[in-house]
């Protein structure tokens, strides 16, 4: 698989992001039964239409929240940064995800949980440090996790029903 994101990932990663990514990439090699490879080299994860909608909806919420964090950083509103980041952390609505644990590759789940933990760290540091440059660096690290995941995986609707 062609990978243009990974070389840049190791410029100045946080230890937790690097550890999570290393673990996730190691698991990706082990979990070959969960997906196939698409024409563009990404691993295909097949989900039901409802499962795919749930995962993509969460990704859109993460993107919208990230935009809101950037807007808050642009005006140095660290309280808004903390609030937006907290909403994207581990408290983000994961209630419907139990049905996904058995169908998503462990490496994909690891990346997903890592991103939520990253947002919790951004929120905590925005409240205590009130340093927009630090928060911006943390957000950059978190977005690397997103980029790695999007370069590695493609989510498609199941082509056939397993009965």
C-alpha positions, 0 to 999 in steps of 0.5 A: 500500500502506497503511504504518503502520510506515515513518513510525515507522522513521525516528525514530532508525534506525542508519545501516546499517539505514536504508541497507539499508532504503532499498536494499531498498525501492528494489529492491521497486519493480524486482522486480514480476515476483516477486510479486503484490499480495494483498488487504491490499496486501502483496506475495505471494511464492509458494514451494513448501511446503518453501521456505515452511516453511524461511522461516517456520521461520527467522522463528520462530527469530528471534522465539524468539531475540529473546524470549531476548535480551529475557529476558537484557536484563531481568536484565542478563545481557550474556553471554547477550545476546551468545550469543543474538544471535550465534546469530541473526547471519550464522552462523545456519543458512543452508545450505539457502537457496541454493534460495531466492536465485532465487525470493525478491525481492532486496529480501526477501533484503536485509532478511533479510541486514540482520537477521542483520547487526543481530544480529551487531552486537548480539552484538559490542556486548553483549560489548564495551560491556556496555550493556543500554540500547544493546543494547535500542536496537539490538534495537528497530532490528532489530525495525523491519526485521522489522516493515517486512518483515512489512508488505510481504510475504506468503508463500503456497504456489504455486498452480500448478506451473511445469513 
